[in-house]
């Protein structure tokens, strides 16, 4: 599928947190759910927002 899942550090971190009893599966699932909701809301906001005016295309772009 072209994904780079094997290089994703999140599952590795989750495993270590669980192994060392720093987090529970439930707490990690809750965090994942919160992040998914935030991303879905951001995508919906982007999809429903009007396109910027062409003259605003380079506003707040920094290039040294």
C-alpha positions, 0 to 999 in steps of 0.5 A: 500500500506504500505506507511506511508503517514499519517506521512509525514511532508511535506503536513502538512508543506505545509498546514501551509505555505498556511494557514499563507500566507507564500507561494502560491500553485504555489510556492509550486508546483514549489518546488515540481517539482524541487525536482521531477526533481532532484530525477529523475536525481539522479536515472538516474545517479545511474542507468547508472553509472558503478558498483564500484569495489569490493575493493572500496565497503567500501571506505568512510564508517564511523563506530565509 
